[in-house]
Amino acid sequence: MSKIKLLTILSLVIILSLSILTACGTKTTTTVAPTATTIAAQTMYIGGTFAITGAYAEDTTAVLNGFLDYAKYVNDNHIIAPWYTDRTLDKNVTVQVLWGDDQLAPDKALTIYDDLKSKGLLTERVSSTAEGLALKEKMNADRIGATSQSTSPAYLSPPETIFTNAPIYTDSLAGAADWFISNWKDTTRKPRVAYLSADMASGRSIDIPEMQAYLEKAGFEFAGKQFVPLVPTTPPTTQLSWLKDNKVDLAIGFMVNGGSQPTIKEAVRLGMGTDQPYKITFAFANPAHLQIFVPAMGTIGNGVVVTGDFVAWESNVAGVQFANALNSKYRAGNPVTNIMYLDGIIEAMTQVEAQRLAMAQTGKTVSQLKPVDVLEYGFYQIKNFSDGDITISPLSYGPVLVCGVSTVRIQQVQNGKIVEVGSAPLHNIYKHE
């Protein structure tokens, strides 16, 4: 081969090699590095039915305000709570509260439920036992998890998809009985106990054979039962006089403040109470909140016991500090002082956490989730969930675990102030499937 031909071939090889290198270099310099995936703007709905008309109006309005302010907090900070900074939501997810006023009417609650479900609400909530009973089977069939401000034993018959953040009424009142009998000093007789409860579904839910059996096993003599209107229009003199005539030492029941306050005022007028001529202790389950009762009643309410409730506003715990911060930021000059503001925060936090967990476990965006996803991969996965010590224990849920707490808090009015006097285990008195 001649030198000329060899040089020509080498030249072509060099030119071709440079072309390939140049082409490769062009590809390298134009390649775009992958970026983190960001979801499109989406809305996470929380809420449900709220009885802001009727006997629960004051409490439930505070719950709704807790929902609204918590949603603003999450949208501003994209975290679940100040103590859960690692539990985040994408900045393109906006939390929005959907709600309707059920007016304590089960038929209205059913209508609102269908409307909110059609708008994309993947969770629910209930205000009272009556609404809870109306919705219970429907929500279970739809596989929708719900939070609740009511804690009826009926939610365990059988346990389905309504989750509470306080003990059911029977367990709360068993805690009161435990505390009372542990302080009973008379060795000559058994203490006598009776029901003094609201004449409606929640109040009568304690009137079951299992409750009476527990009281008698604990060492009481059961004297009987009396029921008063949820919000009495006249003083319940007859029922209170019956307690005195039947030598009752401990009266227990379900009441809201609209019932407990006039009842205790009349009891004091009749000389009945722990510091009155006729010695008797009145004990009510949550929602007879001492945090509402004490500011209104002062020392008139001395001796009254409430069990299964939240901490007092004055408590120096993270959850109350969080609530105060929300009040300061979103309600400057007009804070919500009703203790059920704390319940609203807890319920809203639980609904958001259930959806956050469901997204994490399924890999779906919030718009792709179905109610059953939120129930099974959300609510059922909530374990040891801290609400900043507002409740007496962290919250844990599961397919048959619908009561989130494991202990009953016991509080009493002493010298016009709320005093923590103890706690009691849950006895699971209400037998359920």
KELO-861482 format. One record per residue (C-alpha): residue number from 1; residue in one letter; x, z, y. Coordinates in Angstrom, 1 decimal. Each point is the difference from the previous one (the first is absolute). Example, Ala and Ser with C-alpha at 12.3 -4.5 7.8 and 13.67 -1.06 7.14 Angstrom:
<1; a; <12.3; 7.8; -4.5>>,
<2; s; <1.4; -0.7; 3.4>>,
This chain:
<1; m; <0.0; 0.0; 0.0>>,
<2; s; <1.4; -0.9; 3.4>>,
<3; k; <0.8; 2.6; 2.7>>,
<4; i; <-2.6; -1.6; 2.2>>,
<5; k; <-2.8; 0.4; -2.5>>,
<6; l; <1.1; 3.6; -0.8>>,
<7; l; <-0.1; 1.0; 3.7>>,
<8; t; <-3.4; -1.6; 0.4>>,
<9; i; <-1.4; 2.0; -3.0>>,
<10; l; <1.5; 3.2; 1.3>>,
<11; s; <-1.4; -0.6; 3.5>>,
<12; l; <-3.5; -0.6; -1.5>>,
<13; v; <0.3; 3.3; -2.0>>,
<14; i; <1.0; 2.0; 3.1>>,
<15; i; <-2.8; -1.6; 2.1>>,
<16; l; <-2.6; 0.8; -2.7>>,
<17; s; <1.3; 3.6; -0.4>>,
<18; l; <-0.2; 0.6; 3.8>>,
<19; s; <-3.5; -1.4; 0.0>>,
<20; i; <-1.1; 2.4; -2.8>>,
<21; l; <1.6; 2.9; 1.7>>,
<22; t; <-1.6; -0.9; 3.3>>,
<23; a; <-3.4; -0.3; -1.6>>,
<24; c; <0.4; 3.4; -1.8>>,
<25; g; <1.1; 1.5; 3.3>>,
<26; t; <-3.1; -1.2; 1.7>>,
<27; k; <-2.3; 1.5; -2.7>>,
<28; t; <1.8; 3.4; 0.3>>,
<29; t; <-0.3; 0.2; 3.7>>,
<30; t; <-3.7; -0.8; 0.0>>,
<31; t; <-1.1; 2.4; -2.7>>,
<32; v; <-2.2; 2.8; 1.4>>,
<33; a; <0.4; 3.5; -1.3>>,
<34; p; <-3.1; 1.6; -1.6>>,
<35; t; <-1.9; 2.4; 2.2>>,
<36; a; <-2.2; 3.1; -1.0>>,
<37; t; <-3.6; -0.9; -0.8>>,
<38; t; <-2.5; 1.1; 2.7>>,
<39; i; <-3.7; -0.1; -0.8>>,
<40; a; <-2.4; -1.7; 2.4>>,
<41; a; <-2.1; 2.3; 2.2>>,
<42; q; <-2.5; 1.8; -2.1>>,
<43; t; <-2.5; 2.9; 0.4>>,
<44; m; <-0.2; 3.1; -2.2>>,
<45; y; <-3.5; 1.5; 0.2>>,
<46; i; <-0.7; 3.7; -0.4>>,
<47; g; <-3.2; 2.0; 0.6>>,
<48; g; <-3.5; 0.1; -1.5>>,
<49; t; <-3.2; 1.8; 0.8>>,
<50; f; <0.0; 2.8; 2.6>>,
<51; a; <-2.9; 2.4; 0.6>>,
<52; i; <0.4; 0.3; 3.8>>,
<53; t; <-3.7; 0.6; 0.4>>,
<54; g; <-1.6; 3.1; -1.6>>,
<55; a; <1.1; 3.4; -1.1>>,
<56; y; <3.6; -1.1; -0.7>>,
<57; a; <0.4; -1.9; 3.3>>,
<58; e; <2.6; 2.3; 1.6>>,
<59; d; <2.2; 0.1; -3.1>>,
<60; t; <-0.3; -3.6; -0.9>>,
<61; t; <0.6; -1.3; 3.6>>,
<62; a; <3.3; 1.9; -0.2>>,
<63; v; <0.7; -1.7; -3.3>>,
<64; l; <-0.6; -3.4; 1.5>>,
<65; n; <2.3; 0.9; 2.9>>,
<66; g; <2.7; 0.9; -2.5>>,
<67; f; <-0.3; -3.4; -1.7>>,
<68; l; <0.1; -1.8; 3.4>>,
<69; d; <3.1; 1.8; 1.2>>,
<70; y; <1.8; -0.2; -3.3>>,
<71; a; <-0.5; -3.8; 0.0>>,
<72; k; <1.5; -0.2; 3.5>>,
<73; y; <3.0; 2.0; -1.2>>,
<74; v; <0.7; -2.2; -3.0>>,
<75; n; <-0.3; -3.1; 2.2>>,
<76; d; <2.4; 1.4; 2.5>>,
<77; n; <2.6; 1.3; -2.5>>,
<78; h; <-0.6; -1.9; -3.3>>,
<79; i; <0.6; 3.2; -2.1>>,
<80; i; <-2.4; 2.2; -1.9>>,
<81; a; <0.9; 3.3; 1.7>>,
<82; p; <2.9; 1.6; 1.9>>,
<83; w; <1.1; 1.6; -3.3>>,
<84; y; <-0.3; -3.3; -1.9>>,
<85; t; <2.2; -2.3; 2.0>>,
<86; d; <1.0; -1.9; -3.1>>,
<87; r; <-3.6; -0.9; -0.8>>,
<88; t; <-0.5; -3.0; 2.3>>,
<89; l; <-2.4; -2.8; 0.7>>,
<90; d; <1.0; -3.5; 1.1>>,
<91; k; <-0.1; -0.4; 3.8>>,
<92; n; <-2.4; -2.9; -0.4>>,
<93; v; <-2.6; 2.3; -1.7>>,
<94; t; <-2.5; 1.5; 2.4>>,
<95; v; <-2.2; 3.0; -1.2>>,
<96; q; <-3.6; -0.2; 1.2>>,
<97; v; <-2.8; 2.5; -0.6>>,
<98; l; <-3.3; -1.4; -1.2>>,
<99; w; <-2.9; 2.4; 0.1>>,
<100; g; <-3.7; 0.6; 0.4>>,
<101; d; <-2.3; 3.0; 0.8>>,
<102; d; <-1.9; 0.9; -3.1>>,
<103; q; <-2.0; 2.7; 1.8>>,
<104; l; <0.2; 2.2; -3.2>>,
<105; a; <-2.4; -2.5; -1.6>>,
<106; p; <1.0; -1.3; -3.5>>,
<107; d; <-1.9; -3.3; 0.5>>,
<108; k; <1.9; -0.7; 3.2>>,
<109; a; <3.3; 0.9; -1.7>>,
<110; l; <-0.8; -2.7; -2.7>>,
<111; t; <-0.7; -2.6; 2.6>>,
<112; i; <3.2; 0.8; 2.0>>,
<113; y; <2.0; -0.1; -3.2>>,
<114; d; <-1.1; -3.5; -0.9>>,
<115; d; <0.6; -1.2; 3.6>>,
<116; l; <3.6; 1.5; 0.2>>,
<117; k; <0.9; -1.3; -3.5>>,
<118; s; <-1.0; -3.5; 1.1>>,
<119; k; <2.3; 0.3; 3.0>>,
<120; g; <3.0; 0.8; -2.2>>,
<121; l; <0.1; 3.8; -0.3>>,
<122; l; <1.8; 0.8; -3.2>>,
<123; t; <-0.5; 3.8; 0.2>>,
<124; e; <-2.9; 2.2; 1.0>>,
<125; r; <-0.9; 3.5; 1.1>>,
<126; v; <-3.0; 2.3; -0.1>>,
<127; s; <-1.2; 2.8; 2.3>>,
<128; s; <-2.3; 2.1; -2.2>>,
<129; t; <-1.1; 0.6; -3.5>>,
<130; a; <-3.2; -2.0; 0.4>>,
<131; e; <1.8; -3.1; 1.1>>,
<132; g; <2.7; 0.6; -2.6>>,
<133; l; <-2.6; 0.1; -2.8>>,
<134; a; <-1.7; -3.1; 1.4>>,
<135; l; <3.3; -2.0; 0.0>>,
<136; k; <1.8; 1.6; -3.0>>,
<137; e; <-1.2; -2.4; -2.8>>,
<138; k; <0.1; -3.0; 2.2>>,
<139; m; <3.5; 0.6; 1.1>>,
<140; n; <1.1; 0.6; -3.5>>,
<141; a; <-1.6; -3.2; -1.2>>,
<142; d; <1.8; -1.8; 2.9>>,
<143; r; <3.3; 1.8; -0.8>>,
<144; i; <0.3; 1.2; 3.6>>,
<145; g; <1.9; 3.3; 0.7>>,
<146; a; <-1.5; 2.3; 2.7>>,
<147; t; <1.2; 3.0; 1.9>>,
<148; s; <-2.5; 2.7; 0.9>>,
<149; q; <-0.6; 2.9; 2.3>>,
<150; s; <-2.5; 1.5; -2.4>>,
<151; t; <1.2; 1.6; -3.2>>,
<152; s; <-3.0; 0.1; -2.3>>,
<153; p; <0.2; 0.9; -3.7>>,
<154; a; <-2.2; -3.0; -0.6>>,
<155; y; <3.1; -2.2; 0.6>>,
<156; l; <1.3; 1.3; -3.3>>,
<157; s; <-3.1; -0.9; -2.0>>,
<158; p; <1.8; -2.1; -1.2>>,
<159; p; <3.1; -0.4; 2.2>>,
<160; e; <0.0; -3.6; 1.4>>,
<161; t; <1.4; -1.4; 3.3>>,
<162; i; <-0.7; 2.7; 2.7>>,
<163; f; <3.1; 1.9; 0.8>>,
<164; t; <0.0; 3.4; 1.9>>,
<165; n; <2.7; 1.9; 1.9>>,
<166; a; <-1.6; 3.4; -0.6>>,
<167; p; <-1.3; 1.9; -3.0>>,
<168; i; <-3.6; -0.6; -1.1>>,
<169; y; <-2.4; 2.6; 1.2>>,
<170; t; <-0.3; 1.9; -3.3>>,
<171; d; <3.8; 0.4; -0.2>>,
<172; s; <0.3; 1.0; 3.6>>,
<173; l; <-2.6; 2.8; -0.5>>,
<174; a; <1.6; 1.1; -3.2>>,
<175; g; <3.1; 0.5; 2.1>>,
<176; a; <-2.0; 2.3; 2.3>>,
<177; a; <-1.3; 1.9; -3.0>>,
<178; d; <3.5; 0.4; -1.4>>,
<179; w; <1.2; 1.4; 3.3>>,
<180; f; <-2.9; 2.3; 0.4>>,
<181; i; <0.1; 1.6; -3.4>>,
<182; s; <3.8; 0.4; 0.2>>,
<183; n; <-0.7; 2.3; 3.1>>,
<184; w; <-3.0; 1.8; -1.6>>,
<185; k; <0.6; 3.8; 0.0>>,
<186; d; <-3.2; 1.5; -1.5>>,
<187; t; <0.7; 0.8; -3.6>>,
<188; t; <-3.5; 1.3; -0.7>>,
<189; r; <-1.8; -3.4; 0.1>>,
<190; k; <0.4; -3.7; 0.1>>,
<191; p; <-0.3; -1.8; 3.3>>,
<192; r; <-3.2; -1.9; 0.5>>,
<193; v; <0.2; -3.7; 1.0>>,
<194; a; <-2.7; -2.4; 1.2>>,
<195; y; <-0.2; -3.6; 1.4>>,
<196; l; <-0.8; -0.4; 3.7>>,
<197; s; <0.2; -3.7; 0.3>>,
<198; a; <-1.4; -3.0; 2.0>>,
<199; d; <-3.2; -1.4; -1.4>>,
<200; m; <1.2; -3.6; -0.6>>,
<201; a; <2.1; -1.9; -2.6>>,
<202; s; <3.4; 1.5; 0.9>>,
<203; g; <-1.4; 3.5; 0.2>>,
<204; r; <-1.9; -0.1; -3.3>>,
<205; s; <3.0; -1.6; -1.8>>,
<206; i; <1.4; 3.4; -0.6>>,
<207; d; <-3.2; 1.1; -1.8>>,
<208; i; <1.2; -0.9; -3.5>>,
<209; p; <0.3; 2.0; -3.2>>,
<210; e; <3.8; -0.3; -0.1>>,
<211; m; <0.3; 1.6; 3.4>>,
<212; q; <-2.1; 3.0; -0.9>>,
<213; a; <1.8; 0.4; -3.3>>,
<214; y; <3.4; 0.0; 1.8>>,
<215; l; <-1.2; 2.7; 2.5>>,
<216; e; <-1.2; 2.2; -2.8>>,
<217; k; <3.1; -0.5; -2.1>>,
<218; a; <2.1; 0.9; 3.1>>,
<219; g; <-1.7; 3.4; 0.1>>,
<220; f; <-3.0; -0.5; 2.3>>,
<221; e; <-3.7; 0.8; -0.5>>,
<222; f; <-2.0; -3.0; 1.1>>,
<223; a; <-2.8; 1.0; 2.3>>,
<224; g; <-1.7; -3.4; 0.6>>,
<225; k; <-0.1; -2.6; 2.7>>,
<226; q; <-1.4; -0.8; 3.5>>,
<227; f; <0.0; -3.3; 1.8>>,
<228; v; <-0.2; -0.6; 3.8>>,
<229; p; <-0.5; -3.3; 1.9>>,
<230; l; <3.2; -1.9; 0.7>>,
<231; v; <-0.6; 0.7; 3.7>>,
<232; p; <-2.5; 2.8; 0.3>>,
<233; t; <-2.6; -0.3; 2.8>>,
<234; t; <-0.8; 3.7; -0.3>>,
<235; p; <2.3; 2.9; -1.2>>,
<236; p; <0.1; 0.3; -3.8>>,
<237; t; <-1.2; 3.6; 0.2>>,
<238; t; <-1.9; -0.2; -3.3>>,
<239; q; <3.0; -1.2; -2.0>>,
<240; l; <2.4; 2.5; 1.5>>,
<241; s; <-2.5; 2.9; -0.6>>,
<242; w; <-0.2; -1.1; -3.6>>,
<243; l; <3.7; 0.4; -0.4>>,
<244; k; <-0.2; 3.5; 1.4>>,
<245; d; <-3.0; 0.9; -2.1>>,
<246; n; <1.9; -1.2; -3.1>>,
<247; k; <3.1; 2.0; 0.8>>,
<248; v; <2.3; -3.1; 0.2>>,
<249; d; <3.6; 0.5; 0.7>>,
<250; l; <1.2; -3.6; 0.2>>,
<251; a; <-2.1; -2.9; 1.2>>,
<252; i; <1.5; -3.5; -0.7>>,
<253; g; <-1.2; -3.5; 0.8>>,
<254; f; <0.4; -3.4; 1.7>>,
<255; m; <-0.7; -0.1; 3.8>>,
<256; v; <1.0; -2.0; 3.0>>,
<257; n; <0.6; 1.8; 3.3>>,
<258; g; <-3.5; -1.0; 1.1>>,
<259; g; <-1.2; 2.4; -2.7>>,
<260; s; <2.7; 2.6; -0.4>>,
<261; q; <0.1; 1.0; 3.7>>,
<262; p; <-3.7; 0.9; 0.4>>,
<263; t; <0.0; 1.6; -3.5>>,
<264; i; <2.8; 2.3; 0.9>>,
<265; k; <-1.4; 0.8; 3.4>>,
<266; e; <-3.2; 1.1; -1.7>>,
<267; a; <1.9; 1.9; -2.7>>,
<268; v; <1.8; 2.0; 2.7>>,
<269; r; <-3.3; 0.6; 1.8>>,
<270; l; <-1.3; 1.5; -3.3>>,
<271; g; <3.2; 2.1; -0.3>>,
<272; m; <1.5; -2.0; -2.9>>,
<273; g; <3.7; -0.9; -0.3>>,
<274; t; <3.4; 1.4; -0.9>>,
<275; d; <0.1; 2.2; 3.1>>,
<276; q; <-3.8; 0.7; 0.2>>,
<277; p; <-2.1; 2.9; -1.4>>,
<278; y; <-1.0; -2.2; -3.0>>,
<279; k; <3.3; -1.1; -1.6>>,
<280; i; <-0.1; -3.6; -1.2>>,
<281; t; <2.4; -2.9; 0.0>>,
<282; f; <-1.2; -3.5; 0.8>>,
<283; a; <2.2; -2.8; -1.5>>,
<284; f; <-0.6; -3.7; 0.5>>,
<285; a; <1.8; -3.1; -1.3>>,
<286; n; <1.5; -2.7; 2.2>>,
<287; p; <-1.6; -1.5; 2.2>>,
<288; a; <-1.0; 3.3; 1.6>>,
<289; h; <3.3; -0.3; 1.9>>,
<290; l; <1.3; 3.2; 1.6>>,
<291; q; <1.9; -2.2; 2.4>>,
<292; i; <-3.5; -0.8; 1.5>>,
<293; f; <-1.7; 3.3; -0.8>>,
<294; v; <2.5; 2.4; 1.6>>,
<295; p; <0.2; -1.6; 3.5>>,
<296; a; <-3.9; 0.1; 0.1>>,
<297; m; <-0.5; 3.5; -1.6>>,
<298; g; <3.1; 2.0; 0.8>>,
<299; t; <-0.1; 3.6; -1.5>>,
<300; i; <-3.7; -0.4; -0.9>>,
<301; g; <1.3; -2.0; -2.9>>,
<302; n; <2.4; 2.7; -1.3>>,
<303; g; <0.2; 0.1; -3.7>>,
<304; v; <-1.4; -3.5; -0.7>>,
<305; v; <2.1; -1.9; -2.6>>,
<306; v; <0.4; -3.8; -0.3>>,
<307; t; <1.8; -1.5; -3.0>>,
<308; g; <1.4; -3.4; -0.8>>,
<309; d; <0.7; -1.0; 3.6>>,
<310; f; <2.9; -1.4; 2.1>>,
<311; v; <2.5; 2.0; 1.9>>,
<312; a; <-1.0; 1.4; 3.4>>,
<313; w; <0.9; -2.0; 3.2>>,
<314; e; <2.5; 2.7; 0.9>>,
<315; s; <2.1; -0.6; -3.2>>,
<316; n; <3.5; -1.2; 0.6>>,
<317; v; <0.0; -2.7; -2.7>>,
<318; a; <1.0; -3.7; 0.2>>,
<319; g; <-3.6; -1.3; -0.4>>,
<320; v; <-1.4; 2.0; 2.9>>,
<321; q; <3.0; -0.9; 2.2>>,
<322; f; <-0.8; -3.7; -0.9>>,
<323; a; <-3.7; 0.5; 0.9>>,
<324; n; <1.0; 1.6; 3.3>>,
<325; a; <2.4; -2.9; 0.7>>,
<326; l; <-2.8; -2.5; -0.6>>,
<327; n; <-2.3; 1.9; 2.3>>,
<328; s; <2.6; 0.1; 2.7>>,
<329; k; <0.8; -3.7; -0.2>>,
<330; y; <-3.4; -1.6; -0.6>>,
<331; r; <-2.3; 2.6; 1.5>>,
<332; a; <1.9; 1.5; 2.9>>,
<333; g; <-2.2; 2.4; 1.9>>,
<334; n; <-2.8; -0.2; -2.6>>,
<335; p; <1.3; 1.2; -3.3>>,
<336; v; <-2.1; 0.3; -3.2>>,
<337; t; <0.0; 3.7; -0.9>>,
<338; n; <-2.4; -0.1; -3.0>>,
<339; i; <2.0; 0.7; -3.1>>,
<340; m; <-1.5; -3.1; -1.8>>,
<341; y; <2.3; -2.1; 2.2>>,
<342; l; <2.6; 1.1; -2.6>>,
<343; d; <-2.3; -1.3; -2.8>>,
<344; g; <-0.3; -3.3; 1.7>>,
<345; i; <3.8; -0.3; 0.2>>,
<346; i; <0.4; 0.9; -3.7>>,
<347; e; <-2.8; -2.4; -1.1>>,
<348; a; <1.4; -2.9; 2.0>>,
<349; m; <3.6; 0.7; -1.2>>,
<350; t; <-1.2; 0.0; -3.6>>,
<351; q; <-1.8; -3.3; 0.4>>,
<352; v; <3.0; -1.6; 1.6>>,
<353; e; <2.4; 1.5; -2.6>>,
<354; a; <-2.3; -1.3; -2.8>>,
<355; q; <0.2; -3.6; 1.4>>,
<356; r; <3.8; 0.3; 0.6>>,
<357; l; <0.6; 1.1; -3.5>>,
<358; a; <-2.2; -2.8; -1.4>>,
<359; m; <2.0; -2.6; 2.0>>,
<360; a; <3.3; 1.5; -1.2>>,
<361; q; <-1.1; 0.0; -3.7>>,
<362; t; <-1.8; -3.3; -0.2>>,
<363; g; <2.2; -2.0; 2.4>>,
<364; k; <-3.1; -1.2; 1.8>>,
<365; t; <-0.6; 0.0; 3.7>>,
<366; v; <-2.9; 2.0; 1.4>>,
<367; s; <-2.2; -3.0; 0.3>>,
<368; q; <0.6; -0.8; -3.7>>,
<369; l; <-1.0; 3.4; -1.2>>,
<370; k; <-3.2; 0.7; -1.8>>,
<371; p; <-1.8; 3.4; 0.0>>,
<372; v; <1.0; 0.6; -3.6>>,
<373; d; <3.7; -0.5; 1.0>>,
<374; v; <-0.3; 2.7; 2.6>>,
<375; l; <-1.7; 2.3; -2.4>>,
<376; e; <2.2; -0.4; -3.1>>,
<377; y; <3.4; -0.8; 1.7>>,
<378; g; <-0.7; 2.1; 3.1>>,
<379; f; <-2.3; 3.1; -0.3>>,
<380; y; <0.9; 0.6; -3.6>>,
<381; q; <3.7; -0.1; 0.8>>,
<382; i; <-0.1; 2.6; 2.8>>,
<383; k; <2.0; 3.0; -1.2>>,
<384; n; <1.2; 3.0; 1.9>>,
<385; f; <-0.9; -1.7; 3.2>>,
<386; s; <0.7; 2.2; 3.1>>,
<387; d; <-2.4; 0.2; 2.9>>,
<388; g; <2.4; 2.3; 1.9>>,
<389; d; <-1.4; 3.2; -1.6>>,
<390; i; <-3.5; -0.3; 1.5>>,
<391; t; <-1.3; 0.5; -3.6>>,
<392; i; <1.2; 2.9; -2.1>>,
<393; s; <1.8; -2.4; -2.3>>,
<394; p; <1.0; -3.7; 0.0>>,
<395; l; <-2.5; -2.5; -1.3>>,
<396; s; <0.1; -1.6; -3.4>>,
<397; y; <-2.6; -2.3; -1.5>>,
<398; g; <-0.7; -1.9; -3.2>>,
<399; p; <-2.8; -1.6; -2.1>>,
<400; v; <-1.5; 3.4; -0.7>>,
<401; l; <1.8; 2.0; 2.6>>,
<402; v; <-2.2; -0.3; 3.1>>,
<403; c; <0.6; 3.3; 1.7>>,
<404; g; <3.3; -0.3; 1.7>>,
<405; v; <1.0; 3.6; 0.4>>,
<406; s; <0.9; 2.5; -2.7>>,
<407; t; <-0.7; 3.3; 1.8>>,
<408; v; <-2.7; 1.7; 2.1>>,
<409; r; <1.0; 1.4; 3.5>>,
<410; i; <-1.8; 3.2; 0.9>>,
<411; q; <-0.5; 0.9; 3.7>>,
<412; q; <-1.8; 2.9; 1.7>>,
<413; v; <-1.0; 0.9; 3.5>>,
<414; q; <1.8; 3.2; 1.1>>,
<415; n; <-0.2; 1.3; 3.6>>,
<416; g; <-1.4; -3.4; 1.1>>,
<417; k; <2.9; -1.9; -1.5>>,
<418; i; <0.6; -2.2; -3.1>>,
<419; v; <2.2; 1.8; -2.5>>,
<420; e; <1.3; -1.5; -3.3>>,
<421; v; <-0.8; 2.6; -2.6>>,
<422; g; <1.0; -1.8; -3.2>>,
<423; s; <-0.5; -2.8; -2.4>>,
<424; a; <-1.5; -0.6; -3.4>>,
<425; p; <0.4; -2.6; -2.7>>,
<426; l; <-2.6; -2.6; -0.7>>,
<427; h; <-2.1; 1.1; -3.0>>,
<428; n; <-1.7; -3.4; -0.5>>,
<429; i; <-3.3; 1.8; -0.4>>,
<430; y; <-2.1; -3.1; 0.1>>,
<431; k; <0.2; -1.5; -3.5>>,
<432; h; <0.2; -3.7; 0.1>>,
<433; e; <0.7; -3.0; -2.2>>,
